[in-house]
Amino acid sequence: MKAVILLSGGLDSSTILYQAKADSCDCYSISFDYQQRHRRELHSAFLVGQKAGVVEHQVVNFDLRLWGGSALTDDSIDLPQERSLNEMSQNIPVTYVPARNTIFLSFALAYAEAIAAQRVYIGVNALDYSGYPDCRPDYIQAMQEVFRLGTKQGREGQPIEIIAPLINLKKTEIIQLGNKLGVPWDLTWSCYAGADVACGVCDSCRLRLAAFAELGLEDPVPYA
Amino acid sequence: MKAVILLSGGLDSSTILYQAKADSCDCYSISFDYQQRHRRELHSAFLVGQKAGVVEHQVVNFDLRLWGGSALTDDSIDLPQERSLNEMSQNIPVTYVPARNTIFLSFALAYAEAIAAQRVYIGVNALDYSGYPDCRPDYIQAMQEVFRLGTKQGREGQPIEIIAPLINLKKTEIIQLGNKLGVPWDLTWSCYAGADVACGVCDSCRLRLAAFAELGLEDPVPYA
C-alpha cells in the first residue's frame, strides 16, 4: 500500500515514517520549504527519508513570509527561549504558524491522490506542550472529512485515510516507539533555530531534551 | 470588515470580489501561480483586483507539476475540446486538479488569520457542468469546520467564515449578478488554453459562451 508521509525531519515525523514502514507501506515523503527560519530541517528530512528507503521524496516550495504571523516566518518575532514545560503549556505560542498543518495536509492530499496512495501519515501530537490548534484530534477528524469530500478518490472510491499514530502519545512514549522502530535520532533535527548545533533553549529543544532525560537516554544530536 | 478573496481572474471569482465590495468588505485578493498551463489568468486577476481597488493582492507560487494528475498541470494530458454541455456533465473531467481548492482555501485561511480577516470569499459553483468534488456544498461545510478547529482565531474567537455566494447559481445567474455589480468582464479570463485570445472550444470557454448567448448578451472577451 502506498502512503504519503509528512516528513519535517524532526523526531515525531521521523518516527511516523518508520511506523509507516513497519505498517508495510511504500513510503512517499513530502517536505515543505516555506521560508521558515532555516533549511537545516529540510536536510534532515532528506537524510532520514534516504535512510528509511522512501520511494520518492518531494519538496514543495512556497513563501509563508508573504504575510508572516509567526516567529517561524517573521524574523521580527523572537523565538521563545528557556521556557519551562509549564510555561509552554499555557497558551498557543508565537511559533504557531497560521493554518500550517492545513496547508501541509492539503499538499499531502494532492500528492496522495495523484499517485493513488491510500494513506497520509502525520506526526501531530496533542500532548506536546504546544497547544497548537491544528494538532488536536477534532481537527484531524475535520480534515478527514475534507479528504473524503474534496477529492475524486474520496467521492468515487475509498477516501485517503489520515493516520496520526502519535496524537495521544507523550514525548517519552514517542521516543520509546522510535527506539523500537529503529529511528536514526542522530539524523533528525528539532531545533527552531538551525545553527550548526541545536540551541538547547528553544521550546522544541527543551521538550526533546526533557523527554530523553526522563527516559535516562542520551540524545545523539549535538547541542550548543 | 476585512475579507480575503480567492481571485483567479475568471468570471466567477471576479464576481465574488465585486460581491465582497458590495458587502462593504476591505478586500485582500490572493491568486496562485501553481505552474498551470498559462499565466494569462494571473494577469487578469491582477487587473480585476486593481480595478476593484483591493487593499493588497498576493500571488502565492508553488509547483503542482511535481506530481501532475490533471490536464491543467500535465501537458501530456490533452484539454477536452468542443464538448457539449451534456458531455461535460457526465463525469469529473481531466481538468480536475487533485485537492486544488483545499490548497487554495488553506492558503486563504493562513492569509486571513495573519491579517485578522473575518471572511474568505470563494467562487465555487456546484451547478457548473464540471462535477468537481471540491465545489460542492458539503465540501465547503467540511472546510468550514477546518477553519474553525485548525486556527488560533477559530479556537479562541470568531472562526473565519467561508462565503460562497455562487454555489447554487447557474452560470447565467452569475452573469446577471455580475452585471448588477459592475464586474469588468473585458478584464476577466476563463479560457484553459491561454493564447492571445480565448480558444472558444475548451469546456471553460464553451460554458461561458453558452451562458452569455442564453442571456442574449455579448461576451466582450475576444475569441479565436
Contacts between the chains, C-beta under 8 A, distances in Angstrom:
chain1	res1	chain2	res2	distance
A	58	B	66	5.6
A	58	B	67	7.2
A	60	B	62	5.8
A	60	B	63	7.1
A	60	B	66	6.8
A	61	B	61	7.5
A	61	B	62	6.3
A	61	B	63	7.1
A	62	B	60	5.8
A	62	B	61	6.3
A	62	B	62	4.3
A	62	B	107	7.9
A	63	B	60	7.2
A	63	B	61	7.1
A	64	B	110	6.8
A	66	B	58	5.6
A	66	B	60	6.8
A	66	B	111	7.6
A	67	B	58	7.2
A	67	B	110	7.0
A	67	B	111	5.2
A	67	B	114	3.9
A	67	B	115	6.3
A	68	B	114	6.2
A	69	B	110	7.6
A	69	B	113	6.6
A	69	B	114	3.4
A	92	B	152	5.0
A	92	B	155	7.5
A	92	B	156	7.5
A	96	B	152	5.9
A	97	B	110	7.7
A	98	B	109	7.3
A	98	B	110	4.4
A	98	B	111	7.9
A	98	B	113	3.9
A	98	B	114	5.1
A	98	B	151	6.4
A	98	B	152	7.4
A	99	B	106	5.7
A	99	B	107	7.7
A	99	B	109	4.3
A	99	B	110	3.7
A	99	B	113	6.2
A	99	B	150	6.2
A	99	B	151	6.0
A	100	B	110	7.3
A	101	B	150	6.7
A	102	B	106	4.4
A	102	B	109	6.1
A	102	B	110	7.6
A	102	B	146	5.9
A	102	B	150	4.9
A	103	B	103	7.3
A	103	B	106	4.3
A	103	B	107	6.4
A	103	B	110	6.3
A	105	B	106	7.9
A	106	B	99	5.7
A	106	B	102	4.4
A	106	B	103	4.4
A	106	B	105	7.9
A	106	B	106	4.5
A	107	B	62	7.9
A	107	B	99	7.7
A	107	B	103	6.4
A	109	B	98	7.3
A	109	B	99	4.3
A	109	B	102	6.1
A	110	B	64	6.8
A	110	B	67	7.1
A	110	B	69	7.6
A	110	B	97	7.7
A	110	B	98	4.4
A	110	B	99	3.7
A	110	B	100	7.3
A	110	B	102	7.6
A	110	B	103	6.3
A	111	B	66	7.6
A	111	B	67	5.2
A	111	B	98	7.9
A	113	B	69	6.6
A	113	B	98	3.9
A	113	B	99	6.2
A	114	B	67	4.0
A	114	B	68	6.2
A	114	B	69	3.4
A	114	B	98	5.1
A	115	B	67	6.3
A	133	B	149	6.6
A	133	B	150	6.0
A	133	B	151	5.9
A	133	B	152	5.8
A	133	B	154	7.0
A	133	B	155	4.6
A	134	B	149	7.8
A	134	B	150	4.4
A	134	B	151	7.3
A	136	B	149	7.2
A	138	B	149	5.4
A	139	B	146	7.2
A	139	B	149	4.3
A	139	B	150	5.1
A	142	B	142	6.8
A	142	B	145	4.1
A	142	B	146	4.8
A	142	B	148	7.8
A	142	B	149	5.1
A	142	B	150	7.1
A	143	B	146	6.0
A	143	B	150	7.6
A	145	B	142	4.1
A	145	B	145	6.8
A	146	B	102	5.9
A	146	B	139	7.2
A	146	B	142	4.8
A	146	B	143	6.0
A	146	B	146	5.9
A	148	B	142	7.8
A	149	B	133	6.6
A	149	B	134	7.7
A	149	B	136	7.2
A	149	B	138	5.4
A	149	B	139	4.3
A	149	B	142	5.1
A	150	B	99	6.2
A	150	B	101	6.7
A	150	B	102	4.9
A	150	B	133	6.0
A	150	B	134	4.4
A	150	B	139	5.1
A	150	B	142	7.1
A	150	B	143	7.6
A	151	B	98	6.4
A	151	B	99	6.0
A	151	B	133	5.9
A	151	B	134	7.3
A	152	B	92	4.9
A	152	B	96	5.9
A	152	B	98	7.4
A	152	B	133	5.8
A	154	B	133	7.0
A	155	B	92	7.5
A	155	B	133	4.5
A	156	B	92	7.5
